[in-house]
Amino acid sequence: MAGLNILSPWQLSASSTSSSSYSLRCRHFYDFNNNISNCGDIKCGSSTLSISGNPKSKRPPLSSQMLSNSSGNGYSWMQDNSASCDNFSPNGRKQGPLNSVSPTEQAQVSSVDDLYDFICSGPLINKIGLTPEKVVESIDKWIEYGLLLCRLFQLNQLALNEAQKIRIYHYYIPVFLWCEQEISQHCSKFKEEEEIPPLVIGFSAPQGCGKTTLVFALEYLFKITGRKAATLSIDDFYLTAEEQAKLRDSNPGNLLLEFRGNAGSHDLPLSAETLTALSKLTKEGVKMKLPRYDKSAYNGRGDRADPTTWPVVEGPLPVILFEGWMLGFKPLPPEVVKAVDPQLETVNKNLEAYYDAWHKYVNSWIVIKIQDPSYVYQWRLQAEIAMRADGKPGMSDEEVKDFVSRYLPAYKAYLPTLYSEGPTGSDPKHVLLIDIDEGRNPILAC
C-alpha cells in the first residue's frame, strides 16, 4: 500500500455550515407552469395531499394536464443524457447514460388510484414490510419521491412509460424506504445524548446490473430529504498502478490477477482506514476526503486518482452507501474453487482478509440477485455496442468476452453461497435480497 499520509488532511476543518432549506409541496407537482427543469437542493416539506381510509376508497385524482414530454428513446428506460442534473454529482462521481432492454410503450399515470395500484403490485412491497394500508398512508411521499427522481433523470412524471414506472416505483423508491427504515432502527439503538455513527449499507451486485445508478438515486433522495450520505465503491480501493504491476508479476500466468478486479487487487489497509474514519464522522463541520480511482489512467489500466481531486464529505453523516460487485463474498473450501477454476485458488486465499477490511463495517445489506452470471457479459456487450454506435471508444466483442471472463469464475464460485447464506457476518433481519431479470428490473423470487 502506498504510504497513507491522507488521514490528517481528511480532518479538514470543524467549521459549521448551515444547510439551505427549500420546500416542495404536492400542490406544485402538477402545476404546468412550475419550472421543474432545475433539480437543485430541495428539502421536502409537509404535503398538502392527504390520503386516508380504505385502500380502495375514492382518492383525489391527479391533474391530467401533462407536463412537457421527456420520455426515453427506444432502447433506454430514460433519456440517454438523463442522469444528469448538472448540479448534482454524488461525492464527485458523474453518472453516465443508463440503458435498459425494457419496453418503452407509454403507461400514463393519471390518478392516485392508478399509482396506488401500480405501487402495490411491485415485487418489493412485501419484502420491505409494507401493506396496502401503509402505502395509502404514505402515498404523498411516494408522489414526492417519484417527482424528485423524475427531476433527477429528466422524466415526465405524468407520462412515464412502463419501464420508467417500474424502475421508479417498483425499485428505487421501495429500496429508499427500506434504507430509511434501517437508519431509523440503527438510530434507535443509541441514547439521545450519544453520538450516532453512520449506518453502513452494503450493496452487493454484479457488474452492469445498475447498482451504481441505484446508489446514485438513493444518495440524491437522501440529500433532498435532508440526510447527508457518503458513497464508496470497492473500485475506490484498487491498488495503485505500481502495486498492481507487482501483483501481476508475483502471480505469473494467473489471468484472474493480471488486471484489477478480483480479490487481491485492492488496498485493504486503505479500505479499513477510510471506513474507520467515516464511522467517526458524527459532528457538524468535521470533514474528510473520500478516495477515488481513475480507471482511464495508463491507457485504461487505471491508477489511484490524485488526492487533491478526491471529494469531501462533511459530518454529521447518517449513512454510507458502499457498493461493489464482489462485496459480501466469503472464502470457500479450496477444493470447491479449484473445481470452478484452478486460478481461483489464490483469489480465494486473498479473500480471507476482506472481512476485516470491508464486511465487518457493514450494518445492513442489499444483495441484487441475478438468475444467470452470463447476464454480466450481455450487459457489458450492450454498453460497449452503444458506446461504439455513439462514436465513442469501446471494446470489441472479443475484448468484452476477455474482460468478463476474468470475473465469471468468481461469480460462479461465490454467488450461490451469497444468495443462500447472505454476506459474510450479515444479520438476515438486515438483508434485502432483490431478484432482478435480464432487463435489470426487480421480479418476484422464483
Summary of the structure (lengths in Angstrom):
residues: 446
radius of gyration: 22.1
end to end distance: 43.3
largest distance: 69.2
contacts: 1395
relative contact order: 0.14
helix: 40%
strand: 10%
